[in-house]
Amino acid sequence: MKLRKSRILFTVAILSMVTVGSYNYAMSNHTDRIEYRKEVQQGETVWDICSEIATDKEDLNRLVWQTLRDNHIKDPNNVQAGMLLIINVEKAKK
């Protein structure tokens, strides 16, 4: 009987934590993002394109890394003219 009671209490505790965690996640402020779409021109690199878009407040290395990841580019030296890159940056806070 005591084992059953502890299992029930454990289950209720886990369900409570999941519920509270889900609520907090749903109510949290997600960062607003701006999506840029840029067609690669002859001779351009991902670094060149990201440096045109990035502000002084952004880490350019991280933006380039994220752009490569978002666009599934494994080799940054293999970017061809005509490719469409999607670059996501954080919206400026007011």
C-alpha positions in Angstrom: 0.0 0.0 0.0 2.8 2.4 0.9 4.6 1.6 -2.4 1.5 2.4 -4.4 1.0 5.7 -2.6 4.6 6.7 -3.3 4.2 5.8 -7.0 1.0 7.9 -7.2 2.7 10.8 -5.5 5.7 10.5 -7.8 3.5 10.4 -10.9 1.5 13.5 -9.7 4.8 15.3 -9.1 6.1 14.5 -12.5 2.8 15.6 -14.2 2.9 18.8 -12.2 6.4 19.6 -13.3 5.6 18.9 -17.0 2.5 21.1 -16.8 4.3 24.0 -15.2 7.2 23.7 -17.6 4.9 23.6 -20.6 3.0 26.6 -19.3 6.2 28.6 -18.8 7.5 27.7 -22.2 4.2 28.8 -23.8 4.2 32.1 -22.0 7.9 32.9 -22.5 8.9 35.7 -24.9 10.3 34.2 -28.0 12.9 36.2 -29.8 11.4 37.8 -32.9 13.4 37.0 -36.0 13.7 38.7 -39.4 14.3 36.5 -42.4 16.4 37.7 -45.3 16.6 35.9 -48.6 19.6 36.7 -50.7 20.7 35.2 -54.1 24.4 34.6 -54.2 26.2 36.6 -56.9 29.4 35.6 -58.6 32.3 35.9 -56.3 30.3 36.4 -53.1 30.8 34.3 -50.0 28.5 33.6 -47.1 30.7 35.8 -45.0 30.2 38.7 -47.5 26.4 38.3 -47.5 26.1 38.0 -43.7 28.4 41.1 -43.2 26.0 43.2 -45.3 23.0 42.2 -43.1 24.6 42.0 -39.6 24.5 44.9 -37.3 27.3 46.0 -34.9 25.4 44.2 -32.1 25.5 40.8 -33.8 28.4 38.3 -33.7 29.3 37.9 -37.4 31.0 34.5 -36.8 27.8 33.1 -35.2 25.6 34.6 -37.9 27.7 32.9 -40.6 27.7 29.6 -38.7 23.9 29.8 -38.3 23.4 30.7 -41.9 25.5 27.7 -43.0 23.5 25.5 -40.7 20.1 26.8 -41.7 20.9 26.4 -45.4 22.4 22.9 -44.9 25.7 24.0 -46.4 28.5 21.7 -45.2 31.3 23.3 -47.3 31.2 27.1 -47.3 33.7 27.1 -50.2 31.1 25.4 -52.3 28.6 28.2 -52.5 27.6 28.8 -56.1 26.2 31.9 -57.8 22.4 31.7 -58.1 22.0 29.9 -54.7 19.3 31.3 -52.5 20.5 31.9 -48.9 18.1 32.4 -46.0 19.6 34.5 -43.3 17.8 34.8 -39.9 18.6 37.7 -37.6 17.1 38.9 -34.3 14.7 41.8 -34.6 16.1 44.9 -32.9 14.6 45.5 -29.4 12.8 48.8 -28.8 
